[in-house]
Amino acid sequence: MSDDPKLDAIEGNLLAKSHIVRERNRKLVQKKKKSVLQKTGRLVCEACGFDFAEKYGKRGEGVIECHHTKPLRDLKPRSTTRLSDLVLLCSNCHSMIHAKQPWLEVKEIVRLIKLAKRGGRARKNAPKRRKG
């Protein structure tokens, strides 16, 4: 509890929900990871190069998110997804792709990372820096 009760919230209530969801094939994700491991010996983010195993040791081995480049909403029932339609991403890059509509492509995340490393602004229409 905080010192200010206005900042507290009750959580943890149990709710029953029913949703219709489009199915993803977990075996395809496992095949993608296995394929990349066989080719490179490691699972790294294809956008920024982050390696969970390098950062967290044994606990990080095999940890990476798999991004589907074909949005589920665009697939017809029984559509085929290929390994080439999957991209391995760290949690941050995957979150950034889905943070706002329209979703970004992986190449756009790569561009934003490069721009940020050069000290540039990643946002469109960002205010220009003042010379001081």
Buried (B, 14 or more C-beta within 10 A) or exposed (E): EEEEEEEEEEEEEEEEEEEEEEEEEEEBBEEBBEEBEEEEEEBBBBBBEBBBBEEEEEEBBEBBBBBBBEEEEEBEEEEEBEEEBBBBBBEBBBEBBEEEEEEBEBEEBBBBBEEEEEEEEEEEEEEEEEEE
